[in-house]
Amino acid sequence: MNAESIKSFITYYLQSLNERTRREKSGAKWGIDWVAYNLGLARFGKPLRLPFLRSGELGCPQSKSEAEFGIDISFLSDEGDQLTIFVLKDEPLTNSTWTRSDFDRDLRMAIAPDLNAEGLHQVKSVTIILAYNKDDQQNGVEAYSRWVAAAPTKVGDGVALHFVRWNLSELVEQTIRHILSPSLLPERFFGQLSYLSAQFADFRHGSEAWQTQLVPNWNRFVGDVLQESAGLRGAALVPVALIILRQRAASNPSFETGWIELVEWAAVALWKRHAEHPVPAATVGIQRFWSDFYIAELDRFYRAHIDDLSTEQSIDSLVAVGSYLGAVASSYVSYWHIGRLGLLSVELAESSAPRLDLGQSLNEIANWAAMLTNANVSVLRPVLDIQHIEFFLMAAIWRNASRLADFAQIVEALLSRLYPRRLGRSSLPFIDGGNSLANVFEQVATKPDPPMILAQSSFFVLMLLELCCILPDESRDNLVALIHRRLVLGAFDQGDPGDRRPLDLMSWIPPDDWPRQVFNAEMPGGQGVAVGAFASHREATSADILDGIRKLVAEMRNAGPRFRQPPDLPIAASILASLRHGTPLPPELWRRWAFPESTTSADK
Amino acid sequence: MGGARPKDPMIPESFASRYPNLAAALIEMRTTGPDASWSSGMIDPGVAGDLTNSNRDGGSLLEILRGLFQAPIQPNDGFMRFSMAAHQFLGVSNDAHVFMGRLWADAIPMWSSPERAEFLSMLVQDPQDAFHALSFGVEMFRRIQFTADEAFPWIAEAHRIAGNDHFQGGFWGCIEAFCATSTKEAITVLERWLDSNPKGPSLRIIRNMIGWLRLAAPAQASDAARFAAIEDRVRSGGHSAWRGLYIQSWAYARPDLVLNEQRALDMRDRYVHPGSEEEIAWCYLLNSIIQVDKGSWVWAQRELHILSRPGLGEEAKYWAVTASLHCFVSSVKNEAVVAENWLAVLRGHLPISPGSLGTWEQVYAALRTLVLEDVGMTREFIRVLAQHSGEAWLKVARERQFLGFFQLLRQKGLHTSVAEDLCFQAEGAARHMGLVVLAECGVEAIGLSAVTAATDTQIELLLLEAQRRLLDNAALARLHACLAVRVDDIGGDLAERFHAECALQCLNTHQYRTVLAASASNHEYLPDIAADAADRLAEIAKASSSPALQMEVPGMARAQRLHDRKVIREVAKAVKDNSVVLSTMPTLSLLYGGREFRTFFGNRPLSEPSTMHSSSSSVEVPRLEFVDPEGMDLRRRAAENRIAKLNAQAGVDTAQ
């Protein structure tokens, strides 16, 4: 993550804060005072006056009702000779706010601290810091400068008086330089984020501890943040928490991919929040998080690492330890990356934001995918049926870049590698319809009889058949016939076709509001559709099979709701939720390309 | 008497003075009995000499027995205990067996019939001691006539004990002796046995008894008639198995009684049908006849040739191959034409099933003999075997059977020429066998002359054969190195595919890479290919450490533990299955302690500490088999398809 991006999201967060932290009926209001308090602790010594009682109810600071005489927070240096006074404002500094928002009044009151109070006898210098978390205007700054010029230079007889102004930019600089840590977050979340930071620094991405401890803790943290905050603050705080986590876990060798996973869980939670309770102010923040944080980070990640990923066998030989477990593991890793590249492509292609270099960008992503695929054959080794999501995303990459011929080659290569697995003549099992990676691993490790995996039902293969229909006719016809013969029927190409039972093809009709439901961990609704083989003999022509597929699509369209992606929800976000929750994609995602509905019929 | 303390044994002076060592051993044997801790120690040469002399001198041993037991000799535990100590004190030798048989034979006349039956029963009471007892029994049966009532139950019980064991010599010796000595009673035994409608293993005993009784030639006319009736029952009783045993019974003949061609063919015509028990028996008989009567070879060869058909049963084939091998090997030194004819007969009986290990044992025995006698014929035989039974041979070799043969080939300097013979054969299995010889015998290189003489297609087929098989990596590298220049000369697509295969194998194993670099150090491209592969592997290692690839795949660690446990179990089982020591000795698991242990058993003192030994071996895992298993399978399948295409082309060319 680059410095500008960090600065941007810290700015966004600080900007979202109030002047004071307080609890209201609608939830906690997080204030700039907590940030100033932590900056003061980091730079100016011990706190002398705070506007709140720390560790109040529910971990939220409790506001004081006492008169503050213009002084929001003050710190006394450890030597006792420097007094620093914060005057905080959550308003922009303009000519009109100078008086209307009490900049003038509060500063005038602040320059007269009671230095006779206990502990202040040795003070030799007083600094007044005017800190505000909004922008300023030139005339506002001018008003401040004139006021400072006219203000006294001493307090009492011999104590020097200095003035400092921290606008939003300076506040961000100070924050990044001194308190980019869990303490930046509201006190309520300090403990949680500190704990998460320690776990993130220790746990390897994907390990059991990661899966069973860190991810649930992170999801709980994000849930708490979103529950606690109204409006945009949640969407502003989550990226800051992620930035802090990233800083703290740099020593963890697996933190790069682990961090992306945490970002994804946060994105899913934010979009879920939006899907359930759309709040316009928050939506802007969520969209900003999605595009400027997650998508931008994915882009940065692949720019940084594509050379490694496209090095020959870099993924394939990742965990090969003299068993076929490595082959399964490298498949998982390949699909992880190809899925993210696909999300990048889908987001770019389906985003409503105009881009002049769209074609070039989509082609660049396709190039990355091609490099990764050429270097690593594990891309052609799906082990779970749910990996249809990543394979769909791969198809999307090629289609978005108008490189369907490349996709046809991929399908051809995939088919030649899946065929022996379908026939049971490979060391690796066929795609597990039960979607249990643990079972696939155990199957490969121990080869139990009966097998632990469910290889008779397949959504993946039906999707593959349907995806071929986005290809030019010649490629489509050849591949559809081959896939049906080899994978669906499991028949030999020549001689005795064998007596394997055809695969039970599967499809499903998603619930009406899939784009919103998909953000739930367990998506209710929808109907499974069992689909028989499109022909029972291996000589079936592509025309026979295509006819069957077309009928299936038509029937399902008649039976189910029409697929609509709401304009306020990026389709890539819904697919990400599918990825994270392991729920199937609606077939219409590819059928809209393969079997486009006419405008007339779509309007019915 | 068995449990009571024996009175002091005594040996008559006349015996003790002539055979002092034997007398002393007998007294100790009587006093001590079998010692459980005895473990096949050396026997005093003096005892062995006395045994030889005593058996040669003959004479009754009854007084010896009386002196040893100082009481009437009874067929009881004490007597058996004394007898079973014989191997310990008299040694394991034919003389010891004969001597003990004589002792028993001298004791038996004093017993009643029930006691004799009881004694016979005691011989096979203990499965461990039964084999000793049967060894001693041969001489006893030679000397004593037993009745059918006494012998029949014993034969069944003794066969139950010894029938499934490799060491059946004692048992069959007893039966043969019984038939020779108690002919009349043996005929009675057979009559009763046939009345009980015998099946399975019993038929083998009946078969042998008929054969031996025929040799014994019953003296009395009534016995001869009874025996003829028995023969008639078995050959015309409607049982295929009975007719088979009848045919086989003719194998037990003296040279002067061996069936001549006419009688043999008459028997064939009467009883033998394809796929029947009689056909097995016929092959068995043919093998028996040619071993005894070289004059039968001409007609036997013709018969064995007639029998060579794809559907011939495995057991029949075993005897046919054994017979052919015997004649082939016997004639190879001085009768080349005869040997070639027998090799042709043998070829007709190929392939041999990989499961027929007995037949393969015969083949390897013949090969071991041939290697010492005739190099040219050895190569020819190997070529025939690889061409016509290659797949089965490969399977036998793959299961690590008869590995010593490859060592013998190397010792005799035949390994390179055999590899050259096989590697350029048209049959895939023969080529594969050539590659196995290349690997197992450590052939450095196929000779330049053989490589030069090979056609382009032969070179390509050999390379494809190596590509579609899992081969020792060093052998593959040596093969590629010695073919490289020739492949370059051929050029074109083959050269490109060859270099790609070399590059792939360089990525596959360190062993291939290093051997190739060393074996082809002067080649224009191969050293660079090996060096490039090393660079590529270094790049892979570097890229694999990328932060983008450090995630742990969920469930992988657990699966690895499961896999490791499975491997450990399988390795332990394989070690136990393949270790002679572990399969015969009890396994003792030491629970605690370091690398030293002591033992304490029975009345022996605590042993001195012994250090445990460990052994380990390592093998390089071909990484691409695990990195890209499907790709390696596809590569093999591509080679198979190309071979099929080349074979088809060759077929077309031949037709043209």
Interface residues (C-beta under 8 A of the other chain):
Chain A: R204 H205 G206 S207 E208 W210 Q211 P253 S254 F255 E256 T257 G258 F301 A304 H305 D307 D308 L309 T311 E312 Q313 S314 I315 D316 S317 L318 V319 A320 V321 G322 S323 Y324 L325 G326 A327 V328 A329 S330 Y332 V333 W336 H337 V377 L380 R381 S416 R417 P420 R421 R425 S426 S427 L428 L437 A438 F441 E442 V444 A445 T446
Chain B: L507 R536 E539 I540 K542 A543 S544 S546 P547 A548 L549 Q550 M551 E552 V553 P554 G555 M556 A557 R558 A559 Q560 L562 H563 K566 V621 R623 F626 V627 D628 P629 E630 G631 D633 L634
